[in-house]
Amino acid sequence: MKRNLEAGSVKITYLGQAGFILEWDGVRIVIDPYLSNYVVDGGIGSPELFSRAFPPPFRAGEVTGVKWIFLTHDHADHCDPQTVLPMHLANPSARFVCPRPVAEHLQKVGIPSDLVLVPQILEKQQYGAMEFYAVPAAHYGFDMNPLTGEYAYFSFVIKMGSQWLVHSGDTIDYPDFVGNILKFVSAVDIACLPVNGRDVKREEMGIVGNLNSVEAYSLAARLKSKVLIPIHNDLFTFNSEDPAILNDLAEKHKGELKICWLTAGNQMEL
């Protein structure tokens, strides 16, 4: 799966759920790929609720030329061995960027520790053309390790050429979230945010929810984003929110924020 880009352009390929491939200036990174049916195959969720609503757009081993793999947290639909191991084998020098619990999970499934980076929160880092920083995400809490002060859930803010993208991972809003995301930038051009929401019924099933459509729109607007790419609303049909809610908001506030719904395998070039 190799593609050439014109100089200065940015390509975003959606993988479904919360997964993306980002490409610019010779850099190809992957975020939260879930290209298997591991939630069911691993016995984590029932086939009735957690079977995929659509097949993976690619096999994990087909995604090549990857330099970095970002994983926001260790839930099975964001970090699963049936995806990360074949992707590692296809990209043996690719490095993983993740919170500590994910690093421990990767070590258990056979990813070499020298390929895993656990970044300091709110510390900008640059590796060639790739610049990023990690922000705490709240799902619902932070699940901070009291001994090390390390967080279990990350959002990532990544510079792609001249544009900044935030991928929130799974999260709800919290008082310092916008300030943390905008610590090093005045605005985020592209916001990839969950819109599946949360409710008592799903919580009683053990499902930890996320931003709903109204909250995601508000967060993207406060980040001064140009584009909101909704995520985490398509793969498991019971764990979703009506897209019309977000579309109606965009219609009400015409021109202020573009909503870009992507289906698995879809690409957008900026």
Disulfide bonds with the S-S distance in Angstrom:
none
